[in-house]
Amino acid sequence: MVEIRLFRAGDSAAVSDVIVRCLQEVNSRDYSEAIIARMSAHFSAERIEQLAEERQMFVAVDKGAVVGTVSRDGNKVFTMFVQPRMIGHGVGRRLMQHIEALAVENGYDYMETGASITAHGFYQRLGYVDVRTSETEFGFNYVLRKPLDSTQA
Ligand SMILES: CC(C)(COP(=O)(O)OP(=O)(O)OC[C@H]1O[C@@H](n2cnc3c(N)ncnc32)[C@H](O)[C@@H]1OP(=O)(O)O)[C@@H](O)C(=O)NCCC(=O)NCCS
């Protein structure tokens, strides 16, 4: 049973490992080697510790091991990654439902995310709709939004 909990000091190496594995094994289908290398270097354990102070970061834990992560700043979604061997088992949906419920509690009526080419279909499946596209130092991205239903809080 996968548990969703807040990031704790001591999780940073495991979170970095999930992200880097994802980038190298999954996102590498859609992005160049140079972009994957730049992103992998960016998401070091030290950087994760910094990000966890700037945003509210969550981890999905299975049998004591971190198998996914997502962060939010209000109604904005960041760093959604699921351990490659756990992809397709509902972990991503659970993480998104968790932060969407918190955003509803905080009074937001929509959620916004930046999506890799790799994750675009996932967000669409969850009800997100394209708003625009952007080109960043980490390559092509979509920006999507989803209306939040306050009755589901
Ligand atoms: C995108 C990602 C987070 C999805 O996590 P996941 O745990 O595999 O997703 P879930 O199993 O919860 O999937 C929820 C639904 O979305 C669908 N889905 C998942 N990924 C999809 C994709 N790439 N395209 C279309 N549908 C997708 C699932 O089939 C499922 O649909 P269902 O309701 O019919 O069962 C994960 O694949 C991942 O980490 N990818 C690489 C990293 C990445 O790109 N992260 C985002 C950075 S912006």
The ligand as an ORCA input file, in Angstrom:
! r2SCAN-3c Opt
* xyz 0 1
  C       3.967     10.905    -15.793
  C       4.069     10.037    -14.534
  C       4.306     10.935    -13.337
  C       2.751      9.275    -14.359
  O       2.797      8.534    -13.136
  P       2.115      7.072    -13.019
  O       2.171      6.660    -11.598
  O       2.693      6.171    -14.021
  O       0.611      7.431    -13.443
  P      -0.723      6.634    -13.007
  O      -0.434      5.171    -13.004
  O      -1.263      7.223    -11.751
  O      -1.691      6.979    -14.230
  C      -2.943      7.648    -14.088
  C      -3.678      7.554    -15.427
  O      -2.913      8.268    -16.431
  C      -2.603      7.394    -17.507
  N      -1.259      7.737    -17.958
  C      -0.112      7.696    -17.247
  N       0.923      8.141    -17.994
  C       0.395      8.446    -19.218
  C       0.953      8.957    -20.421
  N       2.257      9.250    -20.521
  N       0.117      9.140    -21.486
  C      -1.204      8.868    -21.398
  N      -1.783      8.400    -20.259
  C      -0.983      8.193    -19.195
  C      -2.657      6.000    -16.910
  O      -2.886      5.032    -17.906
  C      -3.808      6.132    -15.945
  O      -5.006      6.053    -16.674
  P      -6.297      5.192    -16.194
  O      -7.043      6.152    -15.350
  O      -6.979      4.846    -17.446
  O      -5.807      4.010    -15.429
  C       5.201      9.005    -14.663
  O       4.997      8.223    -15.804
  C       6.569      9.636    -14.745
  O       7.195      9.871    -13.730
  N       7.056      9.896    -15.978
  C       8.371     10.422    -16.238
  C       8.697     11.695    -15.496
  C       7.945     12.884    -15.979
  O       7.856     13.151    -17.158
  N       7.439     13.610    -14.996
  C       6.723     14.792    -15.220
  C       7.636     15.930    -15.334
  S       6.653     17.313    -15.822
*
